[in-house]
């Protein structure tokens, strides 16, 4: 019998989706499950987005579209970047894709040959390592534990760029899974290091750029050191900010050569984003911003509730996130203990025991390169948040 390609031995299903599917299965069996697992915003976009989609449906041409993205969509994205302080980009600097994940995969195909090094801070979004494995690049994880607020330091970055000489540095701010946000001063310090290493591409996967708390501003290395523009690629998405993960719209902006490469890959992979989805995306970016603004405020309040619960658990260390919708507590104080006779040796044991005993689903930190932690996504319906957090506190209190 013919065999699958060797790359499929390196391809792995999403660890996050595995937890979410298990929680869904238990719920279908009648269990009372509260899910803090999957990172979806759990709100819908404004009515103007649906109105635009309906109008586009009525006028649907049924034709192929642009591999890069329509002019209207590119212009809407460029205007959106302007609100972040990212200016000077034209249509030829941009490309679209079926979500940011698709953009990141295309960038890996465009920038990395087999054996090239891609470096990223850990904790990291699970897909980073998965994509590196599929394209047969060498992934270098830069450990950033809770003791340094899960953030990459300038000295650490300089050492990694000097020692490993990565072709690509993949940087995520605000962070999934930690929710941590780099301050302007921290971005300045990292940018000063990056200018000393001109052979490295920089991918700024910053899809939570509008989901910032405590009055923080979004800052990109390009704003600090304009000379980095020629090798920095900014990645964005509609999914989190606008409550549109299922619509699958992602963007990139960077050097023309990179945008052209992604467009060429689109011509072979997807051809184009559908016409109706494009209309909805333009409406989301250019229309009223009241829904994302309101939801950001709600998430900040939820963040405060989760942090109060984590801080009340003896032994748990939890840096305070200031963006996205995740909290990433270090729960290693539970290792070596038992819950109702079930031994907990690691984060996977902890999450399995928590789900079975209390019906709370979280993702083990090892999925993100930090096995001492777990990820809590607090986008569940508000009435479920307090009970879910109480169950976690009870679980810790029952450890022996």
Helices and strands as residue ranges (DSSP letters): G 6-9, H 15-28, E 34-35, H 47-58, H 71-83, G 91-93, E 94-97, H 99-111, E 117-122, H 126-134, E 138-143, G 146-148, H 154-164, E 168-172, H 184-194, E 201-205, H 221-224, G 226-231, E 232-237, G 245-247, E 250-253, H 256-269, H 275-286, H 290-311, E 326-327, G 332-334, E 337-339, E 342-344, H 347-358, E 360-361, E 363-364, G 365-368, E 374-377, H 382-397
